[in-house]
Amino acid sequence: MSTVRAVEDVGTVGGQVADLHAYLSYRDTGAGLAWLSAAGFRIVRREDTEDGTLAHAEVRFGDVVLMVARAHDAYSRPALHGVSTGSGLYLCLPTPSAVDQWYFRAIAAGGVPVIEPQDTHWGARRARVLDPEGHEWSVGTYRPG
């Protein structure tokens, strides 16, 4: 069993507070944005190229903002190794029922179940879903940091 310990707070760089915003690339950006919308995100910005394909989009779920790009050489995504890419996104929600609701909404939208909603030995509720292009989404009540 691992040991949990606190580390020094280093939440600034050069006196500036940092923000972290993730981005995902989709081969089919229309389908990717449709899945994100069905999972509860709303599109807040969209930029298309001259031929009408998506160049960049931003979606929001509460205070969470995610950037979306069209997959191509500069924005490829990792391949699956079984049911994981080895990395993913973690969406922290306030209650166990919110975790369950998000999970079932994501599955209904075409997500692939990886871990059904469950209570953990560390006192949180969690679940995991792959979106239709294999991006790994973990959701839970554990608040990191």
C-alpha positions as CSV (number, residue, x, y, z in Angstrom):
1,M,0.0,0.0,0.0
2,S,1.3,3.5,-0.8
3,T,1.8,6.3,1.6
4,V,0.2,9.7,1.1
5,R,2.1,12.7,2.2
6,A,1.8,16.5,1.6
7,V,4.4,18.3,-0.4
8,E,5.4,22.0,-0.4
9,D,2.9,24.3,-2.2
10,V,4.6,25.6,-5.4
11,G,1.5,27.0,-7.1
12,T,3.3,29.9,-8.8
13,V,6.0,30.4,-11.4
14,G,7.8,33.7,-11.2
15,G,5.1,35.1,-9.0
16,Q,2.3,34.2,-11.5
17,V,-0.4,31.7,-10.7
18,A,-0.7,29.0,-13.3
19,D,-3.8,27.5,-15.0
20,L,-3.9,24.2,-16.7
21,H,-6.2,23.6,-19.7
22,A,-6.2,20.3,-21.6
23,Y,-6.7,19.8,-25.3
24,L,-7.8,16.8,-27.2
25,S,-7.6,16.0,-30.9
26,Y,-10.3,14.2,-32.8
27,R,-10.1,12.6,-36.2
28,D,-13.9,13.3,-36.6
29,T,-14.2,16.7,-34.8
30,G,-17.9,16.9,-35.5
31,A,-18.5,13.6,-33.8
32,G,-16.1,14.6,-31.0
33,L,-17.9,17.8,-30.3
34,A,-21.3,16.0,-30.5
35,W,-20.1,13.5,-27.8
36,L,-18.7,16.3,-25.6
37,S,-22.0,18.2,-25.9
38,A,-24.0,15.1,-25.1
39,A,-21.7,14.4,-22.1
40,G,-22.6,17.9,-20.7
41,F,-20.0,20.3,-22.2
42,R,-21.2,23.4,-24.2
43,I,-19.3,24.9,-27.1
44,V,-18.1,28.4,-26.2
45,R,-15.8,29.0,-29.1
46,R,-15.3,27.5,-32.6
47,E,-12.9,28.5,-35.4
48,D,-13.2,26.8,-38.8
49,T,-10.8,26.8,-41.7
50,E,-11.7,28.2,-45.0
51,D,-13.0,24.9,-46.2
52,G,-15.3,24.7,-43.2
53,T,-13.5,22.1,-41.1
54,L,-12.8,22.7,-37.5
55,A,-9.5,24.3,-36.7
56,H,-10.0,24.9,-32.9
57,A,-12.9,24.8,-30.5
58,E,-13.3,25.4,-26.8
59,V,-15.9,23.6,-24.6
60,R,-17.0,24.3,-21.0
61,F,-18.4,22.2,-18.2
62,G,-18.8,24.4,-15.2
63,D,-15.4,26.0,-14.6
64,V,-13.7,23.4,-16.8
65,V,-12.5,24.5,-20.2
66,L,-11.2,22.0,-22.7
67,M,-9.7,22.9,-26.1
68,V,-10.4,20.7,-29.1
69,A,-8.4,20.3,-32.3
70,R,-8.6,18.4,-35.5
71,A,-6.3,15.4,-35.5
72,H,-3.4,15.6,-38.1
73,D,0.3,15.2,-38.0
74,A,0.9,18.0,-35.4
75,Y,-2.1,16.9,-33.3
76,S,-2.2,13.1,-33.2
77,R,-3.5,11.2,-30.3
78,P,-2.0,8.2,-28.5
79,A,-2.9,4.7,-29.4
80,L,-4.9,2.5,-27.1
81,H,-3.1,-0.2,-25.1
82,G,-6.0,-2.5,-24.1
83,V,-8.5,-0.1,-22.6
84,S,-6.2,2.8,-21.8
85,T,-3.9,5.2,-23.6
86,G,-1.9,5.5,-20.4
87,S,-3.1,9.0,-19.9
88,G,-6.4,10.8,-19.7
89,L,-8.5,13.5,-18.2
90,Y,-9.9,13.6,-14.7
91,L,-13.2,15.5,-14.2
92,C,-13.8,16.2,-10.5
93,L,-17.4,16.4,-9.5
94,P,-19.0,17.5,-6.2
95,T,-21.1,14.5,-5.3
96,P,-21.3,10.7,-5.9
97,S,-24.7,11.2,-7.7
98,A,-23.0,13.7,-10.1
99,V,-20.4,11.1,-10.9
100,D,-23.1,8.5,-11.6
101,Q,-25.1,10.9,-13.7
102,W,-22.1,12.0,-15.8
103,Y,-21.0,8.4,-16.4
104,F,-24.4,7.2,-17.6
105,R,-24.8,10.3,-19.8
106,A,-21.4,9.7,-21.3
107,I,-22.2,6.0,-22.0
108,A,-25.6,6.9,-23.5
109,A,-23.7,9.3,-25.9
110,G,-21.6,6.5,-27.2
111,G,-18.8,6.3,-24.6
112,V,-17.2,2.9,-23.8
113,P,-17.4,1.8,-20.2
114,V,-14.1,1.0,-18.5
115,I,-14.9,1.3,-14.8
116,E,-18.5,1.5,-13.7
117,P,-19.3,3.9,-10.9
118,Q,-17.8,2.6,-7.6
119,D,-16.9,3.7,-4.2
120,T,-13.2,3.5,-3.4
121,H,-11.3,2.5,-0.3
122,W,-10.0,6.1,0.0
123,G,-13.6,7.4,0.4
124,A,-14.3,8.7,-3.1
125,R,-16.7,7.8,-5.9
126,R,-15.2,7.2,-9.3
127,A,-15.8,5.9,-12.9
128,R,-14.0,5.7,-16.2
129,V,-15.2,6.0,-19.8
130,L,-13.5,6.1,-23.2
131,D,-15.0,8.6,-25.6
132,P,-15.8,7.4,-29.2
133,E,-12.2,8.0,-30.3
134,G,-10.5,6.4,-27.3
135,H,-9.7,9.4,-25.1
136,E,-9.8,8.3,-21.5
137,W,-12.1,10.1,-19.1
138,S,-12.0,9.5,-15.4
139,V,-14.6,11.1,-13.2
140,G,-14.8,11.2,-9.4
141,T,-15.3,13.0,-6.2
142,Y,-11.7,13.0,-5.1
143,R,-10.2,16.5,-5.3
144,P,-6.5,16.3,-6.0
145,G,-4.1,18.7,-4.3
